[in-house]
Amino acid sequence: MTRRSLTLVAAGGSAALLIGAFIFQALGYLPCQMCLWQRWPHGGAILAGGLAILTGARLFIALGGLSALITGGIGVFHAGVEQHWWPGPSSCTSSGGLSGLSGSDLLSMDGPKLILCDEISWQFLWLSMPAWNAVFSLLLVAVWIAAWRTRAV
């Protein structure tokens, strides 16, 4: 494969993962704070891929790979938080408490729904959404590396 086609696959993979996240959200699986953190690097990878294709600069391929690595790392961390292997941010885990909410916030039916980062909302083959994001993102890192190593054509 050419550098361009590998870059398209890598950036397209991030686009597919990001679209998938929005589809799950539309189906009612609201994202927690850490889920949202995982989306931003995919956007960066898509942008880097587009710039790499437009300019031919390997710098953007490296940035795309770094973005995929970052979202994969966040996915691994988030999956570990869901499994209670390590603590997550107190702002979005059940151990964080509800100190920022008033009694009326807790009783309100109109307020925002609290989505906890340490609860698994969906899983397939024993892996949660953040775990799947990590698996696919780390595979995309390999594609970015292949694009980096391939001769420009």
Order of alpha helices (4+ residues) and beta strands (2+ residues): alpha-alpha-alpha-alpha-beta-beta-alpha
